[in-house]
Amino acid sequence: MKRTIIITGGAGFIGSHVVRLFVNKYPEYNIINLDKLTYAGNLENLKDIEDKPNYSFVRMDICDFQSIFELMKEKNVDGIIHLAAESHVDRSIKDPFTFAQTNVMGTLSLLQAAKIYWESLPEKYDGKLFYHISTDEVYGALNMTHPEGIKPPFTTTASSQTHHLAYGEKFFTEDLKYQPHSPYSASKASSDHFVRAFHDTYGMPTIVTNCSNNYGPYQFPEKLIPLFINNIRNRKPLPVYGKGENVRDWLYVEDHARAIDTIFHKGTVADTYNIGGFNEWKNIDIIKVVINTVDRLLGRKEGEDMDLITYVTDRAGHDLRYAIDSTKLQRELGWEPSLQFEEGIEKTVQWYLDHQEWMDRVTSGDYAKYYDEMYKNR
């Protein structure tokens, strides 16, 4: 079936993996990568598919309602997969206005453009879908009833439900009320509400998914894993908030892209799906795994760089524990993570070590200057 799908934020970390998957898997689809190319957007992430006949890139701000609307009309868009967002918690604490503008008003701009365009068609909403990607952080924080964890580490497959007992008995499920604690998570919670409101008010076909922490290739190196890989390689300090006791659920980014593909094609309209890795780790433990892996792959003595760990003042409002229960997604749509965490970390570390030129260009900001020059007259 021929479709035209806009993927917002497609030059970013998760978005580039989703774009690549859809372009390669569905040659009959027309995939439009819509990205503003802020600091975290990098078209180098998509060099391998940029010449595919079913792929195109449009530099556009999701807050630009009129341009979004005109693009939808011109290209006869029948699906939107919305990933574009400001996503770094530390940045949101320093600049909450930008997060509200992009994450809330940008989402509202997309929704309104889709509403007006789709309602103008003879078939209206038939065959259309607005798929909004959100975060587990909207749920707030969970307590740790097993602060020391349950050993040994468990596998990351959905069949290993006992992994959910690693640090506590409660998990994020789709029916939990929202309790965001940071400007970032508050902005994402608001955007989620707008998406659901457009279904309830106007009948727009929508789906919302809330995902746990992602890791893998092409992640902007302000985030924990690529930042620390680069710092270990260059023997720079590894800043750890508090005591590193905060727990996160980690998912390999390609598994998230597969989940988005599955939900886009098989999910129930107006429903919510949680996507997680069944894979809880304390920050300090994951940092030690990364150190050991980088040291080994660089031919250093394993654990040689543990002394780079530097404890710093904890982040304001730092949530203690996130843990996603993606049982519903597994049960209803048949998705589950494909990689055990150790395998995913090995692939991730090796990718960053093999792509130091990409890392150097990203950390220098040269790529952003190049795009600004390229598009300044367009």
Secondary structure, 3 states (H helix, E strand, C coil): CCEEEEEECCCCHHHHHHHHHHHHHCCCEEEEEEECCCCCCCHHHHCCCCCCCCEEEEECCCCCHHHHHHHHHHHCCCEEEECCCCCCHHHHHHCHHHHHHHHHHHHHHHHHHHHHHHHCCCCCCCCCEEEEEEEHHHHCCCCCCCCCCCCCCCCCCCCCHHHHHCCCCCCECCCCCCCCCCHHHHHHHHHHHHHHHHHHHHCCCEEEEEECEEECCCCCCCCHHHHHHHHHHCCCCEEEECCCCCEEEEEEHHHHHHHHHHHHHHCCCCCEEEECCCCEEEHHHHHHHHHHHHHHHCCCCCCCCHHHEEEECCCCCCCCECCECCHHHHHHHCCCCCCCHHHHHHHHHHHHHHCHHHHHHHHHCHHHHHHHHHHCCC
